[in-house]
Every structure is written in structure tokens, then in C-alpha cells.
């Protein structure tokens, strides 16, 4: 089986609606995908409906924001029940906080002399977006002609190490993991930064982390080996991977795939 366990739609900061993500995955000959929108399950129902009648399985999932030492830690929640009450409450709370955070970041950018407004971010996000994120702010900066591309926006103005950056500050990682477990899910650390991997991983395992995202397009073989060793050294058997795809600008779905043998413990835990 070919899998991609990290995809985004217009429910958060992707550029295609959930059903179009599924159709792109079918066209890319993927067998299993996970829709992992930021802090929302709003796109899951549409994705599941779109998958009916096609040879593809959609895992209901999301990517939960948390903050540790003023740094963003994202926890992927797989096989969650989208109707679970705590998850729904998080969805609404996150929508408000993520919008507030972007408004605060716009204020910092304006204090640096950049002519951008929060209304520009709302316009860039478009209608029906359940969870706004920095890519929407980046698109607003492109639309304003301040930068030429989304990567340039992150590199020059809104990346983690820039003055305009503000963490989401929704909750701590322990709370994120507990919420995922409460919705019947598997909690996996998304794209762990190598510089904090060895210090933070044991702490996350203590509070219930189930696995680590290892296989990604930009992870070279040495990094993959280090991640695999770190996870297994911490007693974790569950390894996952995905493209972190946000739309056609990232290439065609199916160009990067995870083999079922790489994530066999994950699939077994999920009953697949």
C-alpha cells in the first residue's frame, strides 16, 4: 500500500477543498491518506464522502497545535472520532485563537512598516476556512506585493525566528495528547525539530505520546535513521510519515509515498 499521512485542505491552510484533496490522492494512486488539518476536523466528513466508491481509505485526523517553551509543537491525532465533544470544543476555541494570533502578528508587521491588514489575511484565506494559519498571512503579503512568494514571507518576516512570530498558545503538549486520546486517537509528534528531539521526546512519551513522524520528503537518510533510533530508544514502535501537502504548488500527490511496511505498527494499532 502507498500512503500519505499528512495532508491539508481549505478547512485549514491548504489550497484545495477536502473532496478535491481526495480526488487528487486517487489520481496519484494513493491507497491510504490522512486529512490532518490544523486544529480542526471540519473537512473530514466531506473527505470521507468523497472517498466513497473509490479505491482509497481516508483516516480521520487532525494536526493539533501546542506550545512548549514558546515553541510550537504539533501533535498529529489519527483515527479520531470527529464528533467527540472535546475535539469539537477545541475546534471552536482554536478558530478564535488562531485568528487572534494572526491579528497580533499583523500588528507586529505593521509596526515594522509593512502595509498589510488583517482583512487582507481574511481575504487570502477565503470563505469557509475553519482554521486560519500563517500561510494565509504569507499569501496576504504576496498579494500586497511585499514579497514574491510564500517561502519568502516565512524567510523574511513570519518564520519562527522573526520578530513578528507569535506562538499559537492554545495548550501544552500534554493537553494536546490527552485530547487526542480522549477522541480515541493515536498521538504522533509531527515533524519534530532535530535540535529538540532528544530532550523533549522522553518528556512527551511520559505524558502519553504514541509515535513520531519520521518519513517526509525533505528528510534525508541520515535524519530518518536518527529519528527511527530516537523513537525506538524511547520505546515507541509507531512511526508515520507524509508529505505535509498543502496543494498543487507542492507538486502532485503520490510523488512522495510512505510504504505500508514502514508504518506497519501504526496500521496495526489503527485496526487496518
N, C-alpha and C positions, 0 to 999 in steps of 0.2 A: 504493500500500500504506500502511496505517496501522500504525505500530509503537509499542511501548513497551519501551525497552531497559534499564529499571531497576526490577525488581520483587523483592519479598522474600516468603518463605514461613515456615512454622513451623520449617523447618530452621535458620533463624537467628531474627530478631526480628519476623517477620511474624505475622499472626494466623490465616492460613488455610494448610492443608497444600498442598504443591506442586500436586497434582492439582486442588484447588479453585481455585487461582490460575489454572490453565489454563482451567478451565470459566468462571471469571469473565471471562477475556480473550476467550473465544469469544462469550460473551453480550454483551460490549462491542464486538464486531465488529472486533477487532484481528486483523491478518494475521500479524504477527511480534512475538514477545516474547522477552525475555531474563530468565531467572531468575538474579538476582545476589545470592544470599545471602552474608552476611558470613563470609568465611574458610572457607567450606565448599561442597562440591559434592554434599552428601548428598541434596539434593532433586531433582537433575537427572534421574536415572533415572525417578522417579515422574512428573515433568513430561513427559518425552518419551513415556512410555507413555500418559499421559492425553491427549496431543495426537493420538494415532493415530486416524484416522477422522474428524478434524475439520479444517476449512479454516484451520489455523493452524500456523505454524512456530515451534518453540522453539529458541533459540540457547543452548547450554550455556555458562554463565558463572558468575562469582562476583565479589564485591567484596572486595579484599584490603586489609587494614589495614597501614599502615606509619606510622612516626613520624619526623618531621623537626623538629629544634629543639623537642622536647617538644610538637609539634603533630601531630594526626592527619592523615595524607594517605592518602586512599583511592584505590586503583587498580582500575578495573574490568577484568576479564580476559574477553574474548569469544572464542567459538569454541574453547574449551579442550577438551582430552581429559580427561574426568573420571577416567579410570583411570590417568593419568600418575603415576608413583611419587612425585615431589617434591611434587606437588599433594596427594596423599593424606597424605604425611607432614606437610605444612603443616596440613592439616585437623585431625589429631590434636593437633599442638602448639598450634594456635590455640585449640582447645576448652579445653585446660588453662589456657592463659594468660588467655583471656577470662574464665573462671570465677574465676581468682585475682585478676584486676583488679577484678571486681565485689565480691569479698570484701573487698579492700582499701578500696574506696570505701564499702562498708557500715561498715567500721571508722571511717572519717573522719566519716561521718554520725552514727554513734553518739557519737563524741567531741563532736559539736555538740549532743547531747542528743536526737537523734531515735530513737524506739523502732522500729527496723527491724532485721531479722536476715537473714543470708544465706539461711537456709531459706525466708524469705518470697520471695526472688528466685527460688529454685529452683521454688517452688510457682507463682509467677506465670508462669514460663517454660513449665511443663507438661512432660509426658513427651515423649521423643523429640527434644528440641531439640539440634541438633548444635553450635550456636554461640550462646552467650548474649551479650546486649548491654545497653547502658544502657536501652533501652525496657523490658526486663524489670524492671530496678531501679525505673524510673519507675512501672510497674504495681504493684509491691510497695508503693511509697509511697502510691499511690492506695488500694490495698486496706487499708492500715493507717490510712487516714483522715488522713494527714499533709498530702496535697494533694488537690485536687479533680479534677485531670486530669493526663495525661502531659505536655502542654506546660508546665503549672505546675511539675511536678517538674524539668524541664530549666531553666526560667527561674529557679527559686528555689534549687535545690540541686545539680544534677548536670550543668549545662551546662559548656562548655569553660572558662569564666572563673570557675568557682566552686571553693571550697577542697576540695571532695570529689572533684573531677575528677582522674583519673589516665589518662594515655595508655596505649594497648594495649601499646606497646613490643615488638612482635613482630619487627620488622625495619625496615630503612631502605627508602626508595622504590626505590632501585636494585635491591635484592634482590627486592622485590615484582615489579618489571618483568621481571627475569631469570627468575623463577619462571613467570610468565605466558607468556613467550616459550618457555620450556622445555616447556610443555604445549601448544605450538602455537597460542597465543592472541595476541590484539591487546590491547595495554595502553593504557587510556584513563584520564585523570585525572578522577575523579568530583567533581562539584560543587566546582570549585576556588574557594577564597575570593578575592574580588577584591583584597583587600589584599596577598596574597602572589603573585598571578598573574604579574606581570611579572618579579619577582625569581626565582621558583622555576622557572617554565616553561622557560627556557633550560637550566637545570641538569638538569631531568628529560628534556628532549629529548636532551641529551648522553649520557644513560645508557639511551636506547632508547625513551622514551615515543612511542607511535604517534598519540595523539589526545587530544581534550579533550571532556568532556561540556558541551554548550552549551545545549540546549533542555530547559528544565524549567518546571514550572507557575508558579513564582514569579519566573522571570527575565523582567523587563520588556524591552522592545525595545532600550533603550539598553545594558543589560547583555549581551544577546545579541550586539549589534553589537561591543561591546568584546571579548567572548570570541572571536568569529569573527575579528576583526582580530588579536588576540594569537596565536591558533593559526596563522593563515596567515603572520603575521610571523615565527613560529618555524619555518616550513617544514612545518607539519602540515596535511595535507589531510583527515584523518579527524576528523569531528565527529559526536557522538552526542547522544542525549537520552532522557529518560524521566521518569516521574512519581515515582520513588522510593517506590512504593506499598507499604504495609505491611498493607493490609487494608481492609475496608469503611468503617472510621472515616475513611479518607482519601478517601471518595467512591467512585463506580463506576469500574471500569476502562473505558477507552475515552473517558472525559470529556476527558482530555488525550491527544493523539496526536502522534507525530512523523511527518512525511511522508517517504516514501522519497527524495524529491528532496533533502531537507535532509541526508540521511546516505548519499548515493549512493556516495561514496568508501569508506565503511565497508562497505556491502553488497558492493561490487566486491571489496574486499580479502578479505571472508569467503566469496567464491565464490557469492554469491546474485544 
